[in-house]
Amino acid sequence: MSLFIRAPDLGFLKLLCSKAQFFIVDPARKIRGTNSKNPNSMNNKSIILRDTRFKATADGHGGNRRTLQIEEILSKVGFEVHDLQDYKIWQSFTQKTFRQKLIILITRIPNILKFIRYLPCIIFDFKSLISDFRYFILSTLKSDKLRKLNHNQYGTPEVVIWEDSLNYLTPHMVKNKGLKLIALPHNFDSVGLRNCNLSEMNDNLISLRNEIRHLAKADYVFCISREEQWFLRFCGIDSDYLPYYPPETIVRDLLEIRKNRLSKNNRKDNSTNKFLILGSCTNPPTKDGIVDLIKWLTYISKTIDFEVKIAGYGSENLINELELSSEFKIIGSLSNKELLDVMSETTAVLIHQRYGLGALTKIPEMLIAGIPVIANNIAARSYYDYNEIHIYNNIQELAQLMSQTFLVPEVPLPPLQDEKRFIDACMNN
């Protein structure tokens, strides 16, 4: 069975996306809708409590979208998700008077002192004192909410989804209450924003070890990538796999881009290739990758004609850091509409990482939008076998790929079997 929907089936896919029973109905299991006849489906909504750092919204970065994806999967089969969100808890705390804050800390912290042995994993694993204190407060307040679970606030949750894998108090609180804990780390967060070099290797390994040790407390762990699943299995954790696939509202926008690209016949003979570099420059691995890529492209531009637009939060600051030739245009942070317009006109997207955790949310979105992807072997992890992903390992291979003619990528199917295993884990006692 093919893993992809071919371009001629696009109209059929769009029709399905416009229905309440979003995406494809598998004859073997109608799992994506609340009217499912699956024997495991629920007549009444069941409560799931979720510890997450991100707001579930399509108008955000990859973390927001992954959180929305998980919520959408659960809501389709009747679960009601209640979030313990960092931004809400912190905002509520900071709006209180100093006296109120002091009272909260005095009354909350003693309730978690029996977990004091876990606090060093939070306090000493962050680089700045401000981050230490803020995250300690957030962990304390969220853990206090977990401790006080009651019928009035959340119903009777039997399952807790743990996305904030750096809040190490959550697994111990949840297991102490006898609840099922399902971990969905967005990646290895403990090392995701760190500089990867030999001088920091020991600190990075300690941080990663702490995260893995606490992930082992979960009843189930669903990884966003095959590499993390393999590594956790190697560490003795029976991990599973739930890849990112864009939520319904995002897919509709991406399919509209695909339609616009096809109607514009974007890739014309003898026209100059227009490439897009897209990424947040506030993320060290992403920024370092963009800087390295620009240097490579500057060298390649001596022999190949092309245009490159650089977009993403904080990318406008690169103007002051790099000397750019006329081939490059920094367009900085964009609104959703502006980004959709740029994506409709680009020949292919360029993704490069010297180190880091890959482009796990960006690549499937580009493919659904009909945009070919040129990525180095680090950025392309978990997507090596996808159609129209062109992978390079050095500057010579990159130059060769940029000179070729590109086809329209096929649309990858949603990971229905992976979703089914996740839903079964939530439902099974």
SULSULHU-V195820 format. One record per residue. N is the residue number from 1. RES is the residue in one small letter. PSI is psi in whole degrees, 0 to 359 (* if undefined). Layout:
BEGIN
N&RES&PSI / N&RES&PSI
END
This chain:
BEGIN
1&m&134 / 2&s&145 / 3&l&357 / 4&f&155 / 5&i&125 / 6&r&160 / 7&a&321 / 8&p&341 / 9&d&9 / 10&l&317 / 11&g&322 / 12&f&318 / 13&l&319 / 14&k&323 / 15&l&317 / 16&l&321 / 17&c&339 / 18&s&353 / 19&k&161 / 20&a&328 / 21&q&73 / 22&f&141 / 23&f&216 / 24&i&136 / 25&v&113 / 26&d&126 / 27&p&332 / 28&a&337 / 29&r&116 / 30&k&84 / 31&i&346 / 32&r&6 / 33&g&158 / 34&t&347 / 35&n&17 / 36&s&143 / 37&k&12 / 38&n&134 / 39&p&342 / 40&n&353 / 41&s&161 / 42&m&141 / 43&n&321 / 44&n&153 / 45&k&136 / 46&s&147 / 47&i&133 / 48&i&129 / 49&l&138 / 50&r&131 / 51&d&109 / 52&t&150 / 53&r&342 / 54&f&150 / 55&k&136 / 56&a&94 / 57&t&149 / 58&a&340 / 59&d&70 / 60&g&196 / 61&h&187 / 62&g&326 / 63&g&316 / 64&n&319 / 65&r&324 / 66&r&318 / 67&t&319 / 68&l&320 / 69&q&313 / 70&i&318 / 71&e&320 / 72&e&317 / 73&i&315 / 74&l&318 / 75&s&331 / 76&k&335 / 77&v&16 / 78&g&2 / 79&f&146 / 80&e&116 / 81&v&125 / 82&h&127 / 83&d&137 / 84&l&93 / 85&q&136 / 86&d&313 / 87&y&326 / 88&k&315 / 89&i&315 / 90&w&320 / 91&q&317 / 92&s&321 / 93&f&315 / 94&t&338 / 95&q&352 / 96&k&160 / 97&t&165 / 98&f&320 / 99&r&318 / 100&q&320 / 101&k&316 / 102&l&318 / 103&i&318 / 104&i&313 / 105&l&320 / 106&i&321 / 107&t&335 / 108&r&316 / 109&i&319 / 110&p&334 / 111&n&343 / 112&i&10 / 113&l&334 / 114&k&350 / 115&f&23 / 116&i&333 / 117&r&343 / 118&y&346 / 119&l&324 / 120&p&333 / 121&c&336 / 122&i&310 / 123&i&316 / 124&f&6 / 125&d&11 / 126&f&151 / 127&k&327 / 128&s&150 / 129&l&325 / 130&i&314 / 131&s&321 / 132&d&309 / 133&f&315 / 134&r&315 / 135&y&327 / 136&f&316 / 137&i&313 / 138&l&315 / 139&s&319 / 140&t&313 / 141&l&319 / 142&k&320 / 143&s&325 / 144&d&322 / 145&k&321 / 146&l&321 / 147&r&328 / 148&k&25 / 149&l&132 / 150&n&170 / 151&h&324 / 152&n&323 / 153&q&314 / 154&y&8 / 155&g&220 / 156&t&79 / 157&p&134 / 158&e&348 / 159&v&136 / 160&v&125 / 161&i&128 / 162&w&96 / 163&e&327 / 164&d&80 / 165&s&358 / 166&l&355 / 167&n&87 / 168&y&351 / 169&l&331 / 170&t&309 / 171&p&327 / 172&h&322 / 173&m&314 / 174&v&313 / 175&k&329 / 176&n&331 / 177&k&0 / 178&g&23 / 179&l&159 / 180&k&135 / 181&l&123 / 182&i&117 / 183&a&133 / 184&l&73 / 185&p&135 / 186&h&333 / 187&n&194 / 188&f&88 / 189&d&333 / 190&s&334 / 191&v&1 / 192&g&327 / 193&l&10 / 194&r&158 / 195&n&130 / 196&c&97 / 197&n&166 / 198&l&327 / 199&s&336 / 200&e&9 / 201&m&317 / 202&n&315 / 203&d&319 / 204&n&319 / 205&l&324 / 206&i&316 / 207&s&315 / 208&l&320 / 209&r&318 / 210&n&314 / 211&e&315 / 212&i&321 / 213&r&323 / 214&h&328 / 215&l&331 / 216&a&344 / 217&k&341 / 218&a&153 / 219&d&324 / 220&y&145 / 221&v&123 / 222&f&117 / 223&c&153 / 224&i&345 / 225&s&156 / 226&r&324 / 227&e&319 / 228&e&323 / 229&q&313 / 230&w&316 / 231&f&318 / 232&l&323 / 233&r&319 / 234&f&329 / 235&c&2 / 236&g&11 / 237&i&125 / 238&d&74 / 239&s&156 / 240&d&189 / 241&y&126 / 242&l&94 / 243&p&164 / 244&y&136 / 245&y&132 / 246&p&144 / 247&p&168 / 248&e&312 / 249&t&325 / 250&i&319 / 251&v&320 / 252&r&317 / 253&d&319 / 254&l&322 / 255&l&330 / 256&e&321 / 257&i&316 / 258&r&316 / 259&k&315 / 260&n&320 / 261&r&318 / 262&l&322 / 263&s&330 / 264&k&349 / 265&n&57 / 266&n&322 / 267&r&103 / 268&k&152 / 269&d&139 / 270&n&7 / 271&s&157 / 272&t&131 / 273&n&136 / 274&k&114 / 275&f&155 / 276&l&129 / 277&i&122 / 278&l&122 / 279&g&157 / 280&s&120 / 281&c&2 / 282&t&350 / 283&n&114 / 284&p&312 / 285&p&323 / 286&t&314 / 287&k&314 / 288&d&321 / 289&g&319 / 290&i&317 / 291&v&315 / 292&d&317 / 293&l&319 / 294&i&320 / 295&k&318 / 296&w&315 / 297&l&326 / 298&t&320 / 299&y&317 / 300&i&329 / 301&s&347 / 302&k&339 / 303&t&347 / 304&i&137 / 305&d&131 / 306&f&168 / 307&e&144 / 308&v&126 / 309&k&138 / 310&i&118 / 311&a&158 / 312&g&159 / 313&y&125 / 314&g&355 / 315&s&338 / 316&e&337 / 317&n&345 / 318&l&338 / 319&i&323 / 320&n&352 / 321&e&339 / 322&l&150 / 323&e&111 / 324&l&138 / 325&s&179 / 326&s&343 / 327&e&341 / 328&f&140 / 329&k&117 / 330&i&120 / 331&i&355 / 332&g&206 / 333&s&137 / 334&l&150 / 335&s&167 / 336&n&318 / 337&k&317 / 338&e&319 / 339&l&319 / 340&l&321 / 341&d&317 / 342&v&318 / 343&m&331 / 344&s&339 / 345&e&351 / 346&t&150 / 347&t&314 / 348&a&159 / 349&v&140 / 350&l&128 / 351&i&126 / 352&h&132 / 353&q&128 / 354&r&323 / 355&y&172 / 356&g&192 / 357&l&15 / 358&g&182 / 359&a&65 / 360&l&335 / 361&t&333 / 362&k&318 / 363&i&310 / 364&p&328 / 365&e&319 / 366&m&319 / 367&l&318 / 368&i&325 / 369&a&355 / 370&g&20 / 371&i&121 / 372&p&151 / 373&v&128 / 374&i&116 / 375&a&150 / 376&n&171 / 377&n&336 / 378&i&312 / 379&a&332 / 380&a&8 / 381&r&145 / 382&s&355 / 383&y&23 / 384&y&330 / 385&d&10 / 386&y&151 / 387&n&137 / 388&e&32 / 389&i&118 / 390&h&117 / 391&i&134 / 392&y&158 / 393&n&347 / 394&n&177 / 395&i&327 / 396&q&317 / 397&e&323 / 398&l&313 / 399&a&321 / 400&q&318 / 401&l&322 / 402&m&343 / 403&s&354 / 404&q&172 / 405&t&136 / 406&f&146 / 407&l&164 / 408&v&124 / 409&p&146 / 410&e&158 / 411&v&117 / 412&p&140 / 413&l&153 / 414&p&149 / 415&p&72 / 416&l&318 / 417&q&323 / 418&d&320 / 419&e&321 / 420&k&317 / 421&r&323 / 422&f&314 / 423&i&318 / 424&d&322 / 425&a&323 / 426&c&327 / 427&m&327 / 428&n&139 / 429&n&*
END
